[in-house]
């Protein structure tokens, strides 16, 4: 479970650092965060390769671990004070949101391991893959719902700002 977790966590951290650099409006901070993100990517590749090898050796057991991680993923620091509030702000401002988690983290890794194309799972693995697929479909719905809510929130904020300006 640990190696599967850090595969996703390192990639999620890379995406978050990279996006923080883009929105911080400071070229030095952006360059520093680019370097940190590149280092996170090297870590992710290392762990992704180890987990990929495990998937080849023991597909059912590895898929169980991967599914557990994907379906229960939390970023490091989730227990810190104000983490939830800060996470919402990060999502609101495009630093790291559910869509990015799904499209920039989860799907690329699962595709690399050919999770939905493999034919080496037993019945147990097939059941777990179906459970994972259903979870990902629900995550897609949640991402779309969040984006719609975020768009409405930004529209309300713009309307208020325009009303104050006039």
FENVEN-V604319 format. One record per residue. N is the residue number from 1. SS is DSSP state (~ for helix, > for strand, _ for the rest). NEAR is the number of other ideal C-beta (glycine too) atoms within 10 Angstrom. Layout:
N_SS_NEAR + N_SS_NEAR
This chain:
1___12 + 2_~_9 + 3_~_18 + 4_~_25 + 5_~_20 + 6_~_20 + 7_~_26 + 8_~_23 + 9_~_20 + 10_~_21 + 11_~_23 + 12_~_21 + 13_~_22 + 14_~_22 + 15_~_21 + 16_~_21 + 17_~_22 + 18_~_20 + 19_~_20 + 20_~_18 + 21_~_22 + 22_~_13 + 23_~_12 + 24___14 + 25___8 + 26___11 + 27_~_9 + 28_~_9 + 29_~_12 + 30_~_15 + 31_~_11 + 32_~_14 + 33_~_20 + 34_~_14 + 35_~_11 + 36_~_16 + 37_~_18 + 38_~_12 + 39_~_14 + 40_~_20 + 41_~_18 + 42_~_10 + 43_~_16 + 44_~_22 + 45_~_14 + 46_~_14 + 47_~_20 + 48_~_22 + 49_~_13 + 50_~_14 + 51_~_23 + 52_~_16 + 53_~_12 + 54_~_18 + 55_~_23 + 56_~_13 + 57_~_9 + 58___14 + 59_~_21 + 60_~_17 + 61_~_14 + 62_~_22 + 63_~_27 + 64_~_17 + 65_~_19 + 66_~_27 + 67_~_20 + 68_~_15 + 69_~_21 + 70_~_22 + 71_~_14 + 72___10 + 73___16 + 74___12 + 75___15 + 76___12 + 77___10 + 78___10 + 79___7 + 80___9 + 81___8 + 82___8 + 83_~_14 + 84_~_10 + 85_~_9 + 86_~_13 + 87_~_17 + 88_~_13 + 89_~_11 + 90_~_18 + 91_~_18 + 92_~_14 + 93___13 + 94___13 + 95___21 + 96___22 + 97___21 + 98_~_16 + 99_~_18 + 100_~_19 + 101_~_22 + 102_~_16 + 103_~_13 + 104_~_19 + 105_~_24 + 106_~_22 + 107_~_15 + 108_~_13 + 109_~_21 + 110_~_21 + 111_~_11 + 112_~_15 + 113___22 + 114___13 + 115___24 + 116___12 + 117___8 + 118___15 + 119___7 + 120___12 + 121___16 + 122___10 + 123_~_8 + 124_~_13 + 125_~_20 + 126_~_14 + 127_~_13 + 128_~_22 + 129_~_20 + 130_~_10 + 131_~_13 + 132_~_21 + 133_~_14 + 134_~_11 + 135_~_15 + 136_~_18 + 137_~_10 + 138_~_11 + 139_~_18 + 140_~_15 + 141_~_10 + 142_~_13 + 143_~_17 + 144_~_12 + 145_~_11 + 146_~_16 + 147_~_14 + 148_~_10 + 149_~_11 + 150_~_17 + 151_~_10 + 152_~_10 + 153_~_11 + 154_~_11 + 155_~_10 + 156_~_10 + 157_~_10 + 158_~_10 + 159_~_10 + 160_~_10 + 161_~_10 + 162_~_9 + 163_~_8 + 164_~_7 + 165_~_6 + 166___5
